[in-house]
Amino acid sequence: MSPDPAAPALSRRKLGIAAAVIAVIAIAVVATGIATRTSDAARLRERADAQAVPSVVLIAPGKAGSATTLDLPGRLEAYARAPIYARISGYLKSWKFDIGSPVRTGQLLAEIETPDLDQQLLQARADLASAKANAELAGTTAKRWQSLLASDSVSKQEVEEKAGDYNTKQSMVNAAQANVDRYLAMKGFARIVAPFDGIVTSRSTDVGALISVGGGAGQELFVVSNTKKLRVYVSVPQNYVSLVKRGTKARMSVPERPGKFYAATVESSSQAVNMASGGMLIQLAVDNENGELLPGGFASVSLDLPTDAAALSVPPSALIYGQTGLRVATVDANNKIVLKNVTIARDFGKVVELGSGLAPDDRVVESPPDGAVDGDPVRVAGADTKPAGRSGDGGKK
């Protein structure tokens, strides 16, 4: 059978069609790849541009609360504290109360044995008796000579001399009596008594101890403290001095009684700023009828301060410190940064009360991005603006 001459031509035609189809597919694949890469590059550029705009969280300036507190350390002291010293020398004969014992006004704390003073008192009494005898004799003599003057037996000069001698002797009696009274008063100091109702908080002597009284105060024997009411001393920073007035209420706590608070009231202040601490010393009074508070201890005092209802507050993270001063970053309607200069009225730690520079409707950036300048675009995270909190909410220093 002879070969068909049309077969090779048909094969060549099929091969050409297949090659064309393959070429079209290859072109389509290449075009699809190029388009995909172009789209991915565009999306990457869009994402990079979006990430170049910082995202910020906005807050609204806080309003002042109904009450603001200032937390400061304080020191407790007895309302009345009397270190007791001896006024005379001798040996301690006995003591009646130890530390922690309650005492009443005038109650005997201790007695001092005073052998030297006893002998001085005996001598003074003997001198008084001698002076009285001499004065009595001088008085009798003066009367006798006065009677002789009527009969001109003696001269008037002699009568006046006898009367003057009697007056001198009487003055010596008065001096001797005063000396006896002085020694009796000193002997009274041998009894050491409580000056007021309170508690013995210190005893620094014992039976037989030598007690010497010289030019100084001598040895402290006892300390009696009135602990029914305590004084609390607090150093208030100068920024808050004008806000803490007499009658200001405070709340106090002590480490040994966690969770329990005591009411205190400002009674007075030093009316002067200490150069070393930069604060003014104030005195508060706190009731201690139950004896739960210990004089000499540490206390945490929260002072109630007046607030300005129109004052605005922001967290410290919103503040920008720079060469141009203190500023706050806000965002306008076009989501662009607007920097505003502000002043601080009071710093409460968690929030800062501003004195000027901010409006109530400003949208404040909670944590401004580094290097933020006026006009920088930002992306607001979230649809709502968070409140900054009130200056009375945790605003404690």
C-alpha positions, 0 to 999 in steps of 0.5 A: 500500500503506498503512503498518503502524501497528505499525512505529513502536512496534517501532522505539521499543522497539528504541531503548529497549533499545539505550539501556539496554544502552549505559547498562549498559556505561557504568555498568560502565566507570565502575565498573571505572575507579573500582575500578581507581583504588581498587586502584591507590591502595591499592597506592600506599599500601602501597608508600609505607608499605613504603618508609617503613620503612628497609631495613638490612643486618645483620652479626654481630660479628666475632671476634678473629683469631689475630694483629693487626698495627699498621702504623707508619712507622719510621726506619732507622739504623746499629747503630753510627755514629761521626762522626770528628773530629781531635784535633790541628790541622794539614793533611790529608796524605792520605786512604785511603777514600772513601764506600761503602768497607768498613773494618776496625777500626784501618784507617788512614783519613787522616793529618794533617801537624802541623808545630807539634806536631812542633816542640813534641815536639822542644822537649819532648825537649830539655827532657827531655835537659836535665832528665836531665843535671841530675838525673845531676849532682845525683845524683853530687853527693849521693853525693859529699857523702854520702861526705864526711859519714863523715869529718865534712868536711861537715855533715849539713844540707848533705848533706840539701840535696844529696839534696833537690836530687837528688830535685827534679831527678829530679822534673823529669825525670819531668815532662819525660818526661810532657810528651814522652809527652803530645806523643807521644800527641797525635802518634798522633792524626795517624793517623785510624783506623776505630773498628770494622768498617763502611762509610765513609758520609761524607767531609767533608775533602780533601788540604790542608784546614786542620784546626783544633781549638779549644774545640768538636768541630771539623770532622767528617772521616769517618763510619763506620757499622756497617750489618751490623745496623740499628736501626729507630725507631718511635713507638707510640701510647699506646693500644698501648704496653702491647701492645708488649713486648721481643721482639715480632716485626715485619715491615718493608718499604722503598720501594726494594724493593717486595714484599720483607719483613724480620724485625725484633724489638723490643729496647728502648723509651724507657719514656716518652711523648713529649709532642709526638707522644703516642707512645713510641719503641721500637727494633727490630733488623733484620739487614742482612748483605746490605746491602740496607737503607740507614741513614737511610731510611724503612720501614713496620713491621708489629708483631704484637700479642696479641689477645683471643679474646673481643673483638668487632669491627664496621666503623666504619660501624656506630658512631653518635656522639651526645650520649649517647656511642658506640652501635651499632644492633642489630635484635631478633626483631621487626625493631625497632632497639635501640641499645646503648652501646659502648666502643672498645678498639682501632681498626684502621682497617677494623674497630674492636675493642669493649671492652664493650656488645655480645653475640656473638649481636647482629644489628648494623646495618652502616650505621644510618639517620640519626636511628635511635631505639629501637623504629624498625621496619626491613626486613632486606635478605636472609635471612642475616646477614653476618659483620663480619670478624675484627679480624685481617683487614685490621685495620691502622692 
